[in-house]
Amino acid sequence: MDFDLTEEQRLLQDSVARLLGDKYGFEQRKGYMKSPEGWSREIWAQYAELGLLGLPFAEDEGGFGGGHVETMLVAEQLGKAIALEPWIPTVVIGGGFLRAGASAELRSELVPQIAAGELMLAFAQTERQSRYDLNDVATTAKKDGSGWVISGRKGMVIHGDSAGKLVVTARTAGGQRDHKGIGVFLVDASGPGVTRRGYRTVDGQRAAEVEFANARAEAVLGNPEDGLPLVDQVVDETIVALAAEAVGCMQVAHDMTIDYMKTRKQFDRPIGSFQALQHRAADMLVQLEQARSMSYFAAMGVEERDPVERRKNMASVKAQIGRSARFVGQQSIQLHGGIAMTMEYACGHYFKRLTVNDAMFGDADYWVRFLANSGGLVAAA
């Protein structure tokens, strides 16, 4: 199989790498984090200039026309910079719901705003009791005339405090854990009945707790009585971006660790000369390359048309990426010693992002159990 990038893909990758290399040093990142929104509007505007905000949308809708490989390339570079901007919530998650569930009229209205950097989206899915189960939804949506009103609470809405619109899952029928009776709705984040409390996450991103009190939905995305397949599809597509972001983080964490081992001395020798530490660094490289291979697999495996097989593909990706991230992150901290635990040094920040990345839409242990319960990645003959 040919894994070579096209000239256009290499240009995209190089453009993002140059932008982040120039504008996203570790000290610059700390400055962005301290801003009122917790990320850089200037960088966001430059993402728009490069076409990153319209990446997954069709060209005739004002987008870039990119696919999953392009998503992977951009997300990996963002991971290397541990970028703070809401690219995944807006472009990958929100964009996925619009592409697969919105009407042509709604897309024609919103896509140009997203591509221009004027509109941010966030996915309000997680509830206190739901953990990683996408079907565990207690928030309700009730028919009100020709529209719907939403009531309930959502937690850990990544970049929910700066989003202009929220993509919300709410139950239209059935019990709290039923797979049927879940709808996906678009809600004005500043509209009546919506209350948000923003905060900083452990890895420096922003998130929000959101409460809906008879908040009116602006639009329905997909089938309001059977929206879970749409949610599953978008989550699977998001795993492509999360996997690539984690690979970018792991690459930098590994490189930083190797450089540190060459300069840090004990007993008048660089610690990289000790065979036991060389073995640990080699194991880090093995885990990194396994994760990279699974990132490539994610970009291809998400194209599977059978939703059951697609979910197994992405479960295997999430399981391996999570395990690799945990190992590489832990070893980078251990091999750096005490300096890695300080806020002033970048290594610990990469581990924090890897930890949050692993937890999004299910950690490695969750997906290993899923694969075990579903008969494994490949059915026995």
C-alpha positions as CSV (number, residue, x, y, z in Angstrom):
1,M,0.0,0.0,0.0
2,D,1.3,3.5,-1.0
3,F,1.7,5.7,2.1
4,D,3.3,8.6,0.2
5,L,1.6,11.9,0.5
6,T,0.5,13.9,-2.5
7,E,2.2,17.2,-3.3
8,E,-0.9,19.0,-1.9
9,Q,-0.9,17.0,1.3
10,R,2.8,17.7,1.9
11,L,2.2,21.4,1.3
12,L,-0.6,21.4,3.8
13,Q,1.6,19.6,6.4
14,D,4.5,21.9,5.8
15,S,2.3,25.0,6.0
16,V,0.8,24.0,9.3
17,A,4.2,23.0,10.7
18,R,5.7,26.4,9.7
19,L,2.9,28.4,11.2
20,L,3.0,26.5,14.5
21,G,6.8,26.6,14.6
22,D,6.8,30.3,14.2
23,K,3.9,31.2,16.4
24,Y,3.6,28.4,19.0
25,G,6.7,28.1,21.1
26,F,6.2,26.9,24.6
27,E,6.5,30.4,26.1
28,Q,4.1,31.8,23.5
29,R,1.6,29.0,24.3
30,K,1.7,30.0,28.0
31,G,0.8,33.5,26.9
32,Y,-2.2,32.2,24.9
33,M,-3.4,30.2,27.8
34,K,-3.5,33.3,30.0
35,S,-5.7,35.2,27.6
36,P,-9.4,35.7,28.5
37,E,-10.5,32.9,26.1
38,G,-7.5,30.6,26.8
39,W,-6.4,30.5,23.2
40,S,-5.2,32.8,20.4
41,R,-7.7,34.6,18.1
42,E,-4.7,35.7,16.0
43,I,-3.7,32.0,15.4
44,W,-7.3,31.1,14.8
45,A,-7.5,33.7,12.0
46,Q,-4.3,32.3,10.5
47,Y,-5.9,28.8,10.6
48,A,-8.7,30.3,8.5
49,E,-6.2,31.9,6.0
50,L,-4.6,28.4,5.5
51,G,-8.0,26.8,4.9
52,L,-7.8,24.7,8.1
53,L,-11.2,25.7,9.3
54,G,-12.9,24.7,6.1
55,L,-10.8,21.5,5.8
56,P,-13.6,18.8,5.7
57,F,-16.2,20.7,3.9
58,A,-17.0,20.5,0.2
59,E,-15.4,23.2,-2.0
60,D,-18.8,24.3,-3.4
61,E,-19.8,25.1,0.2
62,G,-16.8,27.2,0.9
63,G,-14.6,24.5,2.3
64,F,-11.2,22.9,1.4
65,G,-12.5,19.6,0.3
66,G,-10.1,17.6,2.5
67,G,-10.5,14.0,3.7
68,H,-9.4,11.9,6.7
69,V,-5.7,11.9,5.7
70,E,-5.7,15.7,5.6
71,T,-7.4,15.7,9.1
72,M,-4.7,13.4,10.3
73,L,-1.9,15.6,9.0
74,V,-3.2,18.8,10.6
75,A,-4.0,17.1,13.9
76,E,-0.5,15.7,14.2
77,Q,1.0,19.1,13.8
78,L,-1.4,20.6,16.4
79,G,-0.4,17.8,18.8
80,K,3.3,18.7,18.4
81,A,2.4,22.2,19.5
82,I,-0.2,21.1,22.1
83,A,-2.3,23.7,20.5
84,L,-5.1,25.3,22.5
85,E,-7.5,26.5,19.8
86,P,-10.9,24.7,19.3
87,W,-10.0,23.0,16.0
88,I,-11.2,19.5,16.8
89,P,-14.4,20.6,18.5
90,T,-15.3,23.0,15.7
91,V,-13.9,21.5,12.5
92,V,-13.8,17.8,13.1
93,I,-16.7,17.2,15.5
94,G,-19.0,20.1,14.6
95,G,-18.0,19.8,11.0
96,G,-18.8,16.1,11.0
97,F,-22.3,16.7,12.3
98,L,-23.0,19.4,9.7
99,R,-21.6,17.3,6.8
100,A,-23.6,14.2,7.8
101,G,-26.7,15.5,9.4
102,A,-27.4,19.1,8.4
103,S,-29.6,20.2,5.5
104,A,-27.9,21.9,2.5
105,E,-29.5,25.2,3.5
106,L,-28.0,25.0,7.0
107,R,-24.6,24.1,5.7
108,S,-24.7,27.0,3.2
109,E,-25.4,29.3,6.1
110,L,-22.9,28.0,8.7
111,V,-19.9,26.6,6.7
112,P,-18.7,30.0,5.4
113,Q,-18.8,31.3,8.9
114,I,-16.8,28.4,10.2
115,A,-14.3,28.6,7.4
116,A,-13.8,32.3,8.0
117,G,-13.2,31.8,11.7
118,E,-16.3,33.6,12.7
119,L,-18.2,30.6,14.3
120,M,-17.0,28.0,16.8
121,L,-18.9,24.9,17.7
122,A,-18.8,22.5,20.6
123,F,-20.2,19.1,21.3
124,A,-22.4,18.8,24.4
125,Q,-22.6,15.1,25.0
126,T,-21.2,13.9,28.3
127,E,-23.4,13.8,31.4
128,R,-22.5,13.1,35.0
129,Q,-23.7,9.5,34.9
130,S,-22.8,8.7,31.3
131,R,-19.1,8.1,31.5
132,Y,-18.1,6.9,28.0
133,D,-21.5,5.5,26.9
134,L,-22.8,7.6,24.1
135,N,-26.3,6.1,24.5
136,D,-26.6,7.2,28.2
137,V,-28.5,10.4,27.7
138,A,-30.8,11.9,30.4
139,T,-31.1,15.4,28.8
140,T,-34.5,15.6,27.2
141,A,-35.9,17.2,24.0
142,K,-39.6,17.8,23.8
143,K,-41.6,18.8,20.8
144,D,-42.9,22.4,21.1
145,G,-44.9,23.5,18.1
146,S,-42.7,23.1,15.0
147,G,-39.5,23.0,17.1
148,W,-37.9,21.3,20.1
149,V,-36.9,22.5,23.6
150,I,-34.0,21.1,25.4
151,S,-33.6,20.5,29.2
152,G,-30.8,19.0,31.1
153,R,-27.1,19.3,32.0
154,K,-23.9,18.5,30.1
155,G,-20.4,18.4,31.4
156,M,-16.9,18.6,30.1
157,V,-18.0,20.4,26.9
158,I,-14.6,21.1,25.3
159,H,-14.4,24.8,24.4
160,G,-18.1,25.1,25.3
161,D,-17.5,28.5,26.8
162,S,-16.4,30.1,23.6
163,A,-18.6,28.3,21.1
164,G,-21.3,30.2,19.3
165,K,-23.4,27.1,18.8
166,L,-23.6,23.8,20.6
167,V,-24.3,20.4,19.1
168,V,-26.4,18.7,21.8
169,T,-27.6,15.1,22.2
170,A,-31.0,14.8,23.9
171,R,-33.5,12.1,24.5
172,T,-36.8,12.4,22.5
173,A,-38.1,9.0,23.6
174,G,-37.3,5.8,25.6
175,G,-35.3,5.1,28.7
176,Q,-32.1,6.8,29.7
177,R,-29.8,4.1,28.2
178,D,-31.9,3.1,25.2
179,H,-30.1,3.3,21.9
180,K,-33.2,4.5,20.1
181,G,-34.9,7.8,20.9
182,I,-31.7,10.0,20.9
183,G,-31.7,13.2,18.8
184,V,-29.0,15.6,17.8
185,F,-29.8,19.3,18.0
186,L,-28.1,22.6,17.2
187,V,-28.5,25.2,20.0
188,D,-27.5,28.8,20.2
189,A,-24.9,28.9,23.0
190,S,-26.0,32.4,24.1
191,G,-29.7,31.8,23.6
192,P,-32.4,31.9,26.3
193,G,-32.3,28.9,28.6
194,V,-28.6,28.2,28.2
195,T,-26.2,28.7,31.1
196,R,-22.5,28.0,30.8
197,R,-19.7,27.9,33.3
198,G,-16.3,27.8,31.8
199,Y,-13.0,26.5,33.3
200,R,-9.6,25.4,32.3
201,T,-8.9,21.7,31.9
202,V,-5.8,19.9,33.3
203,D,-4.0,20.1,29.9
204,G,-4.6,23.9,29.4
205,Q,-7.7,23.7,27.2
206,R,-11.0,25.3,28.0
207,A,-14.3,23.4,28.8
208,A,-17.7,24.2,30.2
209,E,-20.5,22.9,32.2
210,V,-23.7,23.7,30.4
211,E,-27.3,23.7,31.6
212,F,-30.3,23.8,29.4
213,A,-33.7,25.0,30.8
214,N,-36.2,24.8,28.0
215,A,-33.6,26.1,25.5
216,R,-35.0,26.1,22.0
217,A,-33.1,24.2,19.3
218,E,-32.3,26.0,16.1
219,A,-32.1,22.9,14.0
220,V,-32.3,19.1,14.1
221,L,-29.3,17.2,12.8
222,G,-30.3,13.9,11.3
223,N,-33.2,11.8,12.6
224,P,-34.5,13.1,16.0
225,E,-35.8,9.7,16.9
226,D,-32.6,7.7,15.9
227,G,-29.6,10.0,16.0
228,L,-27.2,7.7,17.7
229,P,-25.8,6.2,14.4
230,L,-24.9,9.8,13.4
231,V,-23.1,10.3,16.8
232,D,-21.3,7.1,16.4
233,Q,-20.1,8.1,12.9
234,V,-18.8,11.5,14.0
235,V,-17.1,10.0,17.0
236,D,-15.3,7.5,14.8
237,E,-14.2,10.3,12.5
238,T,-13.0,12.3,15.5
239,I,-10.8,9.3,16.7
240,V,-8.8,9.9,13.5
241,A,-7.9,13.4,14.7
242,L,-7.4,12.3,18.3
243,A,-5.0,9.5,17.3
244,A,-2.9,11.8,15.1
245,E,-2.8,14.5,17.8
246,A,-1.5,11.9,20.3
247,V,1.2,10.8,17.8
248,G,2.3,14.4,17.5
249,C,2.5,14.7,21.3
250,M,4.3,11.5,21.7
251,Q,6.9,12.4,19.0
252,V,7.8,15.6,20.8
253,A,7.9,13.9,24.2
254,H,10.2,11.2,22.8
255,D,12.5,13.7,21.1
256,M,12.7,15.9,24.2
257,T,13.6,12.8,26.3
258,I,16.3,11.7,24.0
259,D,17.8,15.2,23.9
260,Y,17.7,15.3,27.7
261,M,19.4,11.9,28.0
262,K,22.3,13.2,25.9
263,T,22.9,16.3,28.1
264,R,21.9,15.2,31.7
265,K,24.9,13.8,33.5
266,Q,25.3,11.4,36.4
267,F,28.6,10.0,37.6
268,D,30.3,12.3,35.0
269,R,28.5,10.5,32.1
270,P,25.4,11.4,30.1
271,I,22.5,9.3,31.4
272,G,21.9,8.2,27.8
273,S,25.0,6.1,28.0
274,F,23.4,3.8,30.6
275,Q,22.1,0.6,28.9
276,A,19.0,0.3,31.1
277,L,17.9,3.8,30.1
278,Q,18.7,3.1,26.4
279,H,16.3,0.1,26.6
280,R,13.6,2.3,28.0
281,A,14.1,4.9,25.3
282,A,14.0,2.2,22.7
283,D,10.7,0.9,24.1
284,M,9.3,4.4,23.8
285,L,10.2,4.5,20.2
286,V,8.5,1.1,19.6
287,Q,5.3,2.4,21.2
288,L,5.5,5.6,19.2
289,E,5.8,3.8,15.9
290,Q,3.0,1.4,16.8
291,A,0.8,4.4,17.5
292,R,1.8,6.0,14.3
293,S,0.9,2.9,12.4
294,M,-2.5,2.9,14.1
295,S,-3.0,6.5,13.2
296,Y,-2.6,5.6,9.5
297,F,-4.9,2.7,10.0
298,A,-7.5,5.1,11.6
299,A,-7.5,7.3,8.5
300,M,-8.2,4.2,6.4
301,G,-10.4,2.2,8.7
302,V,-12.9,5.0,9.3
303,E,-13.9,4.6,5.6
304,E,-15.4,1.2,6.4
305,R,-19.1,1.3,5.4
306,D,-20.3,-1.3,7.9
307,P,-20.8,0.7,11.1
308,V,-20.1,-2.4,13.2
309,E,-16.8,-3.1,11.6
310,R,-15.9,0.6,11.5
311,R,-16.5,0.8,15.2
312,K,-14.2,-2.2,15.8
313,N,-11.5,-0.5,13.7
314,M,-11.7,2.6,15.7
315,A,-11.8,0.8,19.0
316,S,-8.5,-0.9,18.1
317,V,-7.0,2.5,17.3
318,K,-8.2,4.0,20.5
319,A,-6.9,1.1,22.5
320,Q,-3.4,1.1,21.1
321,I,-3.1,4.8,21.0
322,G,-4.1,5.1,24.6
323,R,-1.7,2.4,25.7
324,S,1.2,3.9,23.7
325,A,0.5,7.3,25.0
326,R,0.4,6.2,28.6
327,F,3.8,4.4,28.2
328,V,5.5,7.1,26.3
329,G,4.2,9.8,28.7
330,Q,5.2,7.9,31.8
331,Q,8.7,7.1,30.5
332,S,9.3,10.7,29.4
333,I,8.4,11.9,32.9
334,Q,10.6,9.2,34.6
335,L,13.6,9.7,32.4
336,H,13.5,13.5,32.9
337,G,13.2,13.2,36.6
338,G,11.9,16.0,38.8
339,I,12.1,18.7,36.1
340,A,9.3,17.0,34.1
341,M,6.9,17.7,37.0
342,T,7.4,21.5,36.9
343,M,4.9,23.8,35.1
344,E,7.9,25.7,33.5
345,Y,9.0,22.6,31.5
346,A,7.1,21.4,28.5
347,C,7.4,17.6,29.0
348,G,4.7,17.4,31.6
349,H,2.3,19.4,29.5
350,Y,2.6,16.9,26.7
351,F,1.8,14.1,29.2
352,K,-1.3,16.0,30.4
353,R,-2.6,16.4,26.8
354,L,-2.0,12.7,26.2
355,T,-4.0,11.9,29.3
356,V,-6.9,14.1,28.3
357,N,-6.7,12.8,24.7
358,D,-6.9,9.2,25.9
359,A,-10.0,10.0,28.0
360,M,-12.0,11.6,25.2
361,F,-14.7,9.2,23.9
362,G,-13.3,6.3,26.0
363,D,-9.9,5.4,27.3
364,A,-7.8,2.5,26.2
365,D,-9.2,0.2,28.9
366,Y,-12.8,1.0,27.8
367,W,-12.1,0.0,24.2
368,V,-10.2,-3.1,25.1
369,R,-13.3,-4.3,27.0
370,F,-15.4,-3.3,24.0
371,L,-13.4,-5.4,21.7
372,A,-13.4,-8.3,24.1
373,N,-17.2,-8.2,24.5
374,S,-17.7,-7.9,20.7
375,G,-15.6,-10.9,19.8
376,G,-12.3,-9.2,19.0
377,L,-11.2,-7.2,16.0
378,V,-11.3,-10.2,13.7
379,A,-13.9,-12.9,14.2
380,A,-12.7,-16.4,14.9
381,A,-13.1,-18.8,12.0
